[in-house]
Amino acid sequence: MELITELLAGVEEVSAFYAATNAIDRTDDWLVLKLNEEVGELTQAYLARAGQARDKGASPHELDAAFRAELADVFAHVLLLAHRFGVDIPAEVEAKWLVWRTQLP
């Protein structure tokens, strides 16, 4: 899962720059709350894309792009949170999800 490690390094670098530029203290609480904010934005993007919320004049292509971007934000913030608390995401996914592959037909 070298890709996850590479992604995390880049995400951490960008997040640290963002925090420094905007005078944000990236506390444990901030990381959890920021993830929650991003999940809310993902929900908004999904609802707009699904026709269940205002599209604000965005085209279907723009709605799809916004949805993809918000998925990326959520993923990035999950990586940041895992890094902060020393969670090996690939190992945890293996233990929690992929262990069930033995039950598949």
N, C-alpha and C positions, 0 to 999 in steps of 0.2 A: 504494500500500500504506500509505496514511495510517492505516488501522486498526491495523496492526502497530506503528507509531510510537506511537499513543495507548495501546495495550495495554502496550507496553514502559515508557512513562512511569509508568503506574499500578503495574505490577509492580515496577519499580525503587523506587518510593516505599514500597510495602508491605514489600519485602525489606529496605530500609534501616531502616525502623522496627522490623521484627522483630529484626534484628541488634542495633540499639541497645538495645532492650528486654531482650534476652537475652545481652548482652555477647558477641556473636559478631563475630569479625573475618572479614569476607567476602573472604578471600584467593582467589587463582586456584584453589588447591587445594581450598578449601572449596566453591567454586562447582561444580567438577567432581565432587567427592565427593557433594555434595548432589543433583546431577542423578542420579547413580548410585543414591542412596538412593531418590529419587522413582521411578525406573524399577523398582526392586525392589518398591515399594509398588504400582505399577501392575500388575506381574506378579501379585502376591498378589491384588489386586482382580479381575483377569481370571480367575485360577484359581478363585476362590470363585464368581464369576458363572457360570463354565462348569461348575461342579459337580466340579471337579478338586481342590478344597481345602475345608477346613471353612468353612461359612458363618457360624459363630459365632452362629447363631440369627437372622441377618439375613433379611429377606424378599427376594423377587426384586426388588422396587422399591428396597430399600435397597442391594442388591448392585449394581444398575444405577447408582444414585446415587454409590456409592463408586467405581465404575469411571470414571464421567464426571469425578468430582473428581480422581482420580489422573491422568487424561489432562491435565486443566487444570494440575496441578502440574508435570508433565513439560514441557508447553509453556511455562509461565512460566519454568522454570529454563533451558530452551533459550534463551529470549529474554534472560535475565540473562547467560548465558554469552556469547552472541553480542555483546551490548552491551559486556561487559568487554573483549573482544578486537577490538572494532571491526568485526565482521562484519555486513554488510548482508544480513540474511536474505532479504528479497524478491529482491534481485539474485542471491544464490547459488541460491535455488530456481529462479529463471528460467534461470540458466546450467546447472544440474545436472539439473533435471527438465523444465521447460517447453520447453526447446529441442527435446525429443523430440516435441512436438506436430506438428512438420512431417512426422513419419514415420507419423502416425495416418491411418487410412483416411478 
